[in-house]
Amino acid sequence: MLVLWALTALMTLQPASSSTATLDFDYYKANVEPIFLEKNPGFVRCVVCHSGEGRVGFLEELSSNADTWTDEQSRRNFEAVSRLVIPGQPLASRLLMHPLEPDAGGDEFHNGGRQFSSQDDPKFKTLVAWVNGEQ
Ligand code: HEC
Protein backbone atom coordinates (compact mmCIF):
# COMPACT_ATOMS: atom_id res chain seq x y z
CA MET A 1 0.00 0.00 0.00
CA LEU A 2 2.67 2.45 1.07
CA VAL A 3 4.84 1.44 -1.87
CA LEU A 4 1.97 1.96 -4.29
CA TRP A 5 1.27 5.30 -2.76
CA ALA A 6 4.90 6.32 -2.95
CA LEU A 7 5.01 5.35 -6.62
CA THR A 8 1.89 7.39 -7.32
CA ALA A 9 3.36 10.33 -5.47
CA LEU A 10 6.55 10.03 -7.51
CA MET A 11 4.68 9.87 -10.79
CA THR A 12 2.62 12.93 -9.99
CA LEU A 13 5.64 15.05 -9.04
CA GLN A 14 5.83 18.04 -11.28
CA PRO A 15 8.72 17.84 -13.74
CA ALA A 16 10.22 21.03 -12.30
CA SER A 17 10.41 19.48 -8.85
CA SER A 18 13.69 17.86 -7.94
CA SER A 19 12.44 16.86 -4.51
CA THR A 20 13.76 13.57 -3.21
CA ALA A 21 12.40 13.97 0.31
CA THR A 22 11.98 10.72 2.23
CA LEU A 23 9.82 10.52 5.32
CA ASP A 24 11.97 9.52 8.29
CA PHE A 25 10.47 7.24 10.93
CA ASP A 26 12.77 8.23 13.79
CA TYR A 27 12.14 11.94 13.22
CA TYR A 28 8.42 11.17 13.04
CA LYS A 29 8.44 9.15 16.26
CA ALA A 30 10.44 11.73 18.22
CA ASN A 31 8.92 14.96 16.91
CA VAL A 32 5.72 14.48 14.92
CA GLU A 33 3.84 11.85 16.90
CA PRO A 34 3.91 13.83 20.18
CA ILE A 35 1.95 16.57 18.39
CA PHE A 36 -1.03 14.20 18.12
CA LEU A 37 -0.97 13.68 21.90
CA GLU A 38 -0.40 17.25 23.05
CA LYS A 39 -3.25 19.52 23.96
CA ASN A 40 -3.42 22.93 22.31
CA PRO A 41 -5.15 25.37 24.65
CA GLY A 42 -8.83 25.58 23.72
CA PHE A 43 -8.75 22.48 21.49
CA VAL A 44 -9.30 18.75 21.80
CA ARG A 45 -6.20 16.58 21.24
CA CYS A 46 -5.85 15.08 17.74
CA VAL A 47 -5.71 11.55 19.18
CA VAL A 48 -9.17 11.89 20.71
CA CYS A 49 -10.85 12.23 17.32
CA HIS A 50 -8.36 10.47 15.07
CA SER A 51 -7.75 7.09 16.71
CA GLY A 52 -9.68 3.89 16.28
CA GLU A 53 -12.15 2.68 13.70
CA GLY A 54 -13.67 5.97 12.61
CA ARG A 55 -13.63 7.23 9.05
CA VAL A 56 -10.75 9.53 9.84
CA GLY A 57 -8.99 7.23 12.32
CA PHE A 58 -5.42 7.47 11.10
CA LEU A 59 -3.99 6.84 14.58
CA GLU A 60 -3.91 3.64 16.63
CA GLU A 61 -6.07 3.50 19.73
CA LEU A 62 -3.95 3.97 22.87
CA SER A 63 -4.02 0.97 25.20
CA SER A 64 -5.79 1.71 28.46
CA ASN A 65 -3.51 3.57 30.86
CA ALA A 66 -0.89 4.09 28.15
CA ASP A 67 0.03 7.71 27.53
CA THR A 68 1.89 6.96 24.32
CA TRP A 69 2.06 4.31 21.57
CA THR A 70 4.20 1.17 21.43
CA ASP A 71 6.84 1.06 18.71
CA GLU A 72 4.69 -1.29 16.67
CA GLN A 73 1.69 1.02 16.92
CA SER A 74 3.90 3.96 15.97
CA ARG A 75 4.95 2.10 12.82
CA ARG A 76 1.30 1.71 11.83
CA ASN A 77 0.61 5.36 12.68
CA PHE A 78 3.62 6.33 10.57
CA GLU A 79 2.22 4.47 7.56
CA ALA A 80 -1.26 5.96 7.92
CA VAL A 81 -0.04 9.49 8.59
CA SER A 82 2.40 9.24 5.67
CA ARG A 83 -0.60 8.81 3.37
CA LEU A 84 -1.82 12.25 4.42
CA VAL A 85 1.29 14.03 3.17
CA ILE A 86 3.21 14.49 -0.07
CA PRO A 87 6.94 14.20 0.62
CA GLY A 88 8.70 17.45 -0.21
CA GLN A 89 5.42 19.35 -0.56
CA PRO A 90 4.24 20.38 2.91
CA LEU A 91 1.80 23.00 1.62
CA ALA A 92 0.10 20.41 -0.56
CA SER A 93 -0.20 17.95 2.35
CA ARG A 94 -3.60 17.42 3.96
CA LEU A 95 -2.08 16.68 7.38
CA LEU A 96 -0.71 20.22 7.47
CA MET A 97 -3.32 22.21 5.61
CA HIS A 98 -6.39 20.74 7.30
CA PRO A 99 -5.72 21.96 10.86
CA LEU A 100 -4.19 25.26 9.65
CA GLU A 101 -6.05 28.56 9.94
CA PRO A 102 -7.52 29.44 6.51
CA ASP A 103 -6.13 32.99 6.76
CA ALA A 104 -2.69 31.41 7.07
CA GLY A 105 -3.22 29.26 3.97
CA GLY A 106 -5.16 26.34 5.43
CA ASP A 107 -8.10 24.37 4.03
CA GLU A 108 -11.59 25.77 4.32
CA PHE A 109 -12.94 23.38 6.93
CA HIS A 110 -11.71 21.08 9.68
CA ASN A 111 -14.09 19.57 12.16
CA GLY A 112 -11.28 19.49 14.74
CA GLY A 113 -10.60 23.21 14.53
CA ARG A 114 -7.76 25.47 13.41
CA GLN A 115 -5.15 24.07 15.74
CA PHE A 116 -2.29 25.89 13.99
CA SER A 117 -2.91 29.63 13.83
CA SER A 118 -0.01 30.36 11.47
CA GLN A 119 2.75 28.70 9.49
CA ASP A 120 5.16 29.93 12.18
CA ASP A 121 3.54 27.70 14.78
CA PRO A 122 6.37 25.47 16.12
CA LYS A 123 4.27 22.33 15.65
CA PHE A 124 3.43 23.31 12.09
CA LYS A 125 7.14 23.88 11.44
CA THR A 126 7.96 20.44 12.83
CA LEU A 127 5.47 18.90 10.37
CA VAL A 128 7.02 20.89 7.52
CA ALA A 129 10.49 19.65 8.45
CA TRP A 130 9.32 16.03 8.53
CA VAL A 131 7.55 16.28 5.15
CA ASN A 132 10.70 17.85 3.72
CA GLY A 133 12.68 14.81 4.75
CA GLU A 134 14.40 15.99 7.93
CA GLN A 135 16.08 13.14 9.81
C1 HEC B 1 -12.97 17.32 17.69
C2 HEC B 1 -12.47 16.23 16.87
C3 HEC B 1 -11.19 16.48 16.09
C4 HEC B 1 -9.97 16.91 16.55
C5 HEC B 1 -9.60 17.29 17.96
C6 HEC B 1 -9.07 16.91 15.42
N1 HEC B 1 -9.74 16.52 14.29
FE1 HEC B 1 -8.97 16.31 12.43
N2 HEC B 1 -10.80 15.81 11.69
C7 HEC B 1 -11.94 15.62 12.46
C8 HEC B 1 -13.05 15.19 11.60
C9 HEC B 1 -14.45 14.86 12.05
C10 HEC B 1 -12.52 15.13 10.29
C11 HEC B 1 -13.29 14.77 8.99
C12 HEC B 1 -14.13 15.94 8.56
C13 HEC B 1 -13.27 17.13 8.24
O1 HEC B 1 -12.59 17.11 7.19
O2 HEC B 1 -13.24 18.07 9.02
C14 HEC B 1 -11.11 15.52 10.39
C15 HEC B 1 -10.24 15.51 9.33
C16 HEC B 1 -8.86 15.63 9.46
C17 HEC B 1 -7.92 15.41 8.39
C18 HEC B 1 -8.26 14.95 6.97
C19 HEC B 1 -8.19 13.44 6.99
C20 HEC B 1 -8.55 12.81 5.68
O3 HEC B 1 -8.35 11.59 5.56
O4 HEC B 1 -9.01 13.51 4.79
C21 HEC B 1 -6.69 15.64 8.89
C22 HEC B 1 -5.36 15.52 8.17
C23 HEC B 1 -6.85 16.01 10.28
N3 HEC B 1 -8.18 16.00 10.59
C24 HEC B 1 -5.79 16.32 11.13
C25 HEC B 1 -5.93 16.66 12.47
C26 HEC B 1 -4.84 17.03 13.34
C27 HEC B 1 -3.38 17.05 12.94
C28 HEC B 1 -5.39 17.32 14.57
C29 HEC B 1 -4.68 17.80 15.80
C30 HEC B 1 -3.84 18.97 15.64
C31 HEC B 1 -6.82 17.11 14.45
N4 HEC B 1 -7.12 16.72 13.17
C32 HEC B 1 -7.73 17.26 15.48
C33 HEC B 1 -12.05 15.80 13.82
C34 HEC B 1 -11.04 16.25 14.65
py3Dmol code that shows the C-alpha trace and the ligand (Angstrom):
import py3Dmol

protein = """\
ATOM      1  CA  MET A   1       0.000   0.000   0.000  1.00  0.00           C
ATOM      2  CA  LEU A   2       2.668   2.452   1.072  1.00  0.00           C
ATOM      3  CA  VAL A   3       4.837   1.440  -1.875  1.00  0.00           C
ATOM      4  CA  LEU A   4       1.968   1.962  -4.294  1.00  0.00           C
ATOM      5  CA  TRP A   5       1.266   5.303  -2.760  1.00  0.00           C
ATOM      6  CA  ALA A   6       4.898   6.325  -2.946  1.00  0.00           C
ATOM      7  CA  LEU A   7       5.005   5.354  -6.619  1.00  0.00           C
ATOM      8  CA  THR A   8       1.889   7.389  -7.321  1.00  0.00           C
ATOM      9  CA  ALA A   9       3.364  10.335  -5.470  1.00  0.00           C
ATOM     10  CA  LEU A  10       6.553  10.030  -7.508  1.00  0.00           C
ATOM     11  CA  MET A  11       4.678   9.869 -10.790  1.00  0.00           C
ATOM     12  CA  THR A  12       2.622  12.935  -9.986  1.00  0.00           C
ATOM     13  CA  LEU A  13       5.641  15.046  -9.043  1.00  0.00           C
ATOM     14  CA  GLN A  14       5.833  18.042 -11.283  1.00  0.00           C
ATOM     15  CA  PRO A  15       8.724  17.837 -13.743  1.00  0.00           C
ATOM     16  CA  ALA A  16      10.217  21.027 -12.298  1.00  0.00           C
ATOM     17  CA  SER A  17      10.411  19.484  -8.848  1.00  0.00           C
ATOM     18  CA  SER A  18      13.687  17.857  -7.938  1.00  0.00           C
ATOM     19  CA  SER A  19      12.443  16.856  -4.507  1.00  0.00           C
ATOM     20  CA  THR A  20      13.760  13.572  -3.206  1.00  0.00           C
ATOM     21  CA  ALA A  21      12.398  13.965   0.312  1.00  0.00           C
ATOM     22  CA  THR A  22      11.982  10.722   2.228  1.00  0.00           C
ATOM     23  CA  LEU A  23       9.817  10.522   5.321  1.00  0.00           C
ATOM     24  CA  ASP A  24      11.973   9.518   8.286  1.00  0.00           C
ATOM     25  CA  PHE A  25      10.467   7.239  10.925  1.00  0.00           C
ATOM     26  CA  ASP A  26      12.768   8.234  13.787  1.00  0.00           C
ATOM     27  CA  TYR A  27      12.138  11.937  13.219  1.00  0.00           C
ATOM     28  CA  TYR A  28       8.421  11.165  13.038  1.00  0.00           C
ATOM     29  CA  LYS A  29       8.441   9.152  16.255  1.00  0.00           C
ATOM     30  CA  ALA A  30      10.437  11.731  18.219  1.00  0.00           C
ATOM     31  CA  ASN A  31       8.916  14.957  16.910  1.00  0.00           C
ATOM     32  CA  VAL A  32       5.720  14.483  14.923  1.00  0.00           C
ATOM     33  CA  GLU A  33       3.839  11.850  16.897  1.00  0.00           C
ATOM     34  CA  PRO A  34       3.911  13.825  20.181  1.00  0.00           C
ATOM     35  CA  ILE A  35       1.954  16.567  18.387  1.00  0.00           C
ATOM     36  CA  PHE A  36      -1.026  14.202  18.119  1.00  0.00           C
ATOM     37  CA  LEU A  37      -0.967  13.678  21.899  1.00  0.00           C
ATOM     38  CA  GLU A  38      -0.402  17.246  23.052  1.00  0.00           C
ATOM     39  CA  LYS A  39      -3.246  19.523  23.962  1.00  0.00           C
ATOM     40  CA  ASN A  40      -3.423  22.929  22.310  1.00  0.00           C
ATOM     41  CA  PRO A  41      -5.151  25.369  24.649  1.00  0.00           C
ATOM     42  CA  GLY A  42      -8.832  25.577  23.718  1.00  0.00           C
ATOM     43  CA  PHE A  43      -8.748  22.479  21.495  1.00  0.00           C
ATOM     44  CA  VAL A  44      -9.297  18.752  21.803  1.00  0.00           C
ATOM     45  CA  ARG A  45      -6.203  16.575  21.241  1.00  0.00           C
ATOM     46  CA  CYS A  46      -5.855  15.077  17.735  1.00  0.00           C
ATOM     47  CA  VAL A  47      -5.707  11.546  19.180  1.00  0.00           C
ATOM     48  CA  VAL A  48      -9.168  11.889  20.707  1.00  0.00           C
ATOM     49  CA  CYS A  49     -10.849  12.227  17.316  1.00  0.00           C
ATOM     50  CA  HIS A  50      -8.358  10.470  15.073  1.00  0.00           C
ATOM     51  CA  SER A  51      -7.755   7.093  16.706  1.00  0.00           C
ATOM     52  CA  GLY A  52      -9.682   3.894  16.276  1.00  0.00           C
ATOM     53  CA  GLU A  53     -12.148   2.681  13.703  1.00  0.00           C
ATOM     54  CA  GLY A  54     -13.667   5.968  12.606  1.00  0.00           C
ATOM     55  CA  ARG A  55     -13.632   7.229   9.053  1.00  0.00           C
ATOM     56  CA  VAL A  56     -10.749   9.529   9.838  1.00  0.00           C
ATOM     57  CA  GLY A  57      -8.994   7.226  12.324  1.00  0.00           C
ATOM     58  CA  PHE A  58      -5.422   7.466  11.096  1.00  0.00           C
ATOM     59  CA  LEU A  59      -3.987   6.837  14.583  1.00  0.00           C
ATOM     60  CA  GLU A  60      -3.914   3.641  16.635  1.00  0.00           C
ATOM     61  CA  GLU A  61      -6.073   3.496  19.730  1.00  0.00           C
ATOM     62  CA  LEU A  62      -3.948   3.968  22.871  1.00  0.00           C
ATOM     63  CA  SER A  63      -4.015   0.972  25.199  1.00  0.00           C
ATOM     64  CA  SER A  64      -5.793   1.712  28.457  1.00  0.00           C
ATOM     65  CA  ASN A  65      -3.508   3.569  30.863  1.00  0.00           C
ATOM     66  CA  ALA A  66      -0.888   4.092  28.153  1.00  0.00           C
ATOM     67  CA  ASP A  67       0.028   7.709  27.532  1.00  0.00           C
ATOM     68  CA  THR A  68       1.887   6.956  24.320  1.00  0.00           C
ATOM     69  CA  TRP A  69       2.055   4.309  21.572  1.00  0.00           C
ATOM     70  CA  THR A  70       4.197   1.173  21.427  1.00  0.00           C
ATOM     71  CA  ASP A  71       6.843   1.061  18.714  1.00  0.00           C
ATOM     72  CA  GLU A  72       4.693  -1.290  16.673  1.00  0.00           C
ATOM     73  CA  GLN A  73       1.692   1.024  16.918  1.00  0.00           C
ATOM     74  CA  SER A  74       3.904   3.962  15.968  1.00  0.00           C
ATOM     75  CA  ARG A  75       4.952   2.102  12.822  1.00  0.00           C
ATOM     76  CA  ARG A  76       1.300   1.710  11.834  1.00  0.00           C
ATOM     77  CA  ASN A  77       0.614   5.356  12.677  1.00  0.00           C
ATOM     78  CA  PHE A  78       3.616   6.335  10.570  1.00  0.00           C
ATOM     79  CA  GLU A  79       2.218   4.474   7.557  1.00  0.00           C
ATOM     80  CA  ALA A  80      -1.258   5.961   7.919  1.00  0.00           C
ATOM     81  CA  VAL A  81      -0.045   9.490   8.593  1.00  0.00           C
ATOM     82  CA  SER A  82       2.400   9.237   5.670  1.00  0.00           C
ATOM     83  CA  ARG A  83      -0.600   8.807   3.368  1.00  0.00           C
ATOM     84  CA  LEU A  84      -1.815  12.247   4.421  1.00  0.00           C
ATOM     85  CA  VAL A  85       1.294  14.030   3.171  1.00  0.00           C
ATOM     86  CA  ILE A  86       3.212  14.486  -0.073  1.00  0.00           C
ATOM     87  CA  PRO A  87       6.942  14.196   0.620  1.00  0.00           C
ATOM     88  CA  GLY A  88       8.703  17.450  -0.205  1.00  0.00           C
ATOM     89  CA  GLN A  89       5.421  19.350  -0.555  1.00  0.00           C
ATOM     90  CA  PRO A  90       4.236  20.377   2.909  1.00  0.00           C
ATOM     91  CA  LEU A  91       1.802  22.999   1.623  1.00  0.00           C
ATOM     92  CA  ALA A  92       0.099  20.410  -0.561  1.00  0.00           C
ATOM     93  CA  SER A  93      -0.203  17.950   2.349  1.00  0.00           C
ATOM     94  CA  ARG A  94      -3.601  17.419   3.960  1.00  0.00           C
ATOM     95  CA  LEU A  95      -2.085  16.677   7.375  1.00  0.00           C
ATOM     96  CA  LEU A  96      -0.708  20.220   7.474  1.00  0.00           C
ATOM     97  CA  MET A  97      -3.324  22.206   5.613  1.00  0.00           C
ATOM     98  CA  HIS A  98      -6.391  20.739   7.297  1.00  0.00           C
ATOM     99  CA  PRO A  99      -5.715  21.955  10.862  1.00  0.00           C
ATOM    100  CA  LEU A 100      -4.189  25.257   9.648  1.00  0.00           C
ATOM    101  CA  GLU A 101      -6.051  28.558   9.944  1.00  0.00           C
ATOM    102  CA  PRO A 102      -7.517  29.444   6.506  1.00  0.00           C
ATOM    103  CA  ASP A 103      -6.131  32.989   6.757  1.00  0.00           C
ATOM    104  CA  ALA A 104      -2.691  31.406   7.072  1.00  0.00           C
ATOM    105  CA  GLY A 105      -3.217  29.265   3.969  1.00  0.00           C
ATOM    106  CA  GLY A 106      -5.157  26.341   5.431  1.00  0.00           C
ATOM    107  CA  ASP A 107      -8.101  24.372   4.029  1.00  0.00           C
ATOM    108  CA  GLU A 108     -11.591  25.768   4.324  1.00  0.00           C
ATOM    109  CA  PHE A 109     -12.940  23.383   6.934  1.00  0.00           C
ATOM    110  CA  HIS A 110     -11.713  21.076   9.677  1.00  0.00           C
ATOM    111  CA  ASN A 111     -14.088  19.571  12.159  1.00  0.00           C
ATOM    112  CA  GLY A 112     -11.279  19.494  14.738  1.00  0.00           C
ATOM    113  CA  GLY A 113     -10.596  23.211  14.529  1.00  0.00           C
ATOM    114  CA  ARG A 114      -7.758  25.474  13.410  1.00  0.00           C
ATOM    115  CA  GLN A 115      -5.151  24.071  15.736  1.00  0.00           C
ATOM    116  CA  PHE A 116      -2.292  25.894  13.988  1.00  0.00           C
ATOM    117  CA  SER A 117      -2.912  29.631  13.830  1.00  0.00           C
ATOM    118  CA  SER A 118      -0.014  30.357  11.472  1.00  0.00           C
ATOM    119  CA  GLN A 119       2.753  28.698   9.489  1.00  0.00           C
ATOM    120  CA  ASP A 120       5.162  29.929  12.179  1.00  0.00           C
ATOM    121  CA  ASP A 121       3.543  27.703  14.783  1.00  0.00           C
ATOM    122  CA  PRO A 122       6.374  25.471  16.123  1.00  0.00           C
ATOM    123  CA  LYS A 123       4.267  22.333  15.651  1.00  0.00           C
ATOM    124  CA  PHE A 124       3.431  23.312  12.092  1.00  0.00           C
ATOM    125  CA  LYS A 125       7.140  23.875  11.437  1.00  0.00           C
ATOM    126  CA  THR A 126       7.955  20.441  12.825  1.00  0.00           C
ATOM    127  CA  LEU A 127       5.471  18.904  10.375  1.00  0.00           C
ATOM    128  CA  VAL A 128       7.017  20.892   7.521  1.00  0.00           C
ATOM    129  CA  ALA A 129      10.492  19.646   8.451  1.00  0.00           C
ATOM    130  CA  TRP A 130       9.318  16.030   8.530  1.00  0.00           C
ATOM    131  CA  VAL A 131       7.547  16.279   5.154  1.00  0.00           C
ATOM    132  CA  ASN A 132      10.698  17.853   3.720  1.00  0.00           C
ATOM    133  CA  GLY A 133      12.678  14.806   4.755  1.00  0.00           C
ATOM    134  CA  GLU A 134      14.403  15.990   7.926  1.00  0.00           C
ATOM    135  CA  GLN A 135      16.078  13.139   9.805  1.00  0.00           C
TER     136      GLN A 135
END
"""
ligand_1 = """\
43
HEC
C -12.972 17.316 17.687
C -12.467 16.228 16.871
C -11.194 16.481 16.092
C -9.969 16.912 16.553
C -9.596 17.286 17.965
C -9.071 16.911 15.415
N -9.738 16.521 14.288
Fe -8.969 16.312 12.431
N -10.799 15.814 11.695
C -11.938 15.621 12.463
C -13.045 15.187 11.598
C -14.454 14.863 12.047
C -12.519 15.126 10.293
C -13.286 14.769 8.988
C -14.125 15.944 8.564
C -13.266 17.129 8.237
O -12.586 17.108 7.187
O -13.235 18.065 9.024
C -11.113 15.515 10.388
C -10.241 15.509 9.327
C -8.864 15.629 9.461
C -7.915 15.412 8.389
C -8.262 14.951 6.973
C -8.188 13.444 6.991
C -8.547 12.814 5.677
O -8.347 11.588 5.555
O -9.009 13.514 4.788
C -6.687 15.640 8.894
C -5.360 15.524 8.166
C -6.847 16.009 10.283
N -8.185 15.997 10.589
C -5.794 16.322 11.129
C -5.930 16.662 12.469
C -4.840 17.028 13.344
C -3.376 17.047 12.936
C -5.385 17.316 14.566
C -4.676 17.800 15.805
C -3.844 18.970 15.640
C -6.822 17.106 14.448
N -7.117 16.719 13.172
C -7.729 17.259 15.480
C -12.051 15.797 13.817
C -11.040 16.246 14.649
"""
view = py3Dmol.view(width=600, height=400)
view.addModel(protein, "pdb")
view.setStyle({"model": 0}, {"cartoon": {"style": "trace"}})
view.addModel(ligand_1, "xyz")
view.setStyle({"model": 1}, {"stick": {}})
view.zoomTo()
view.show()
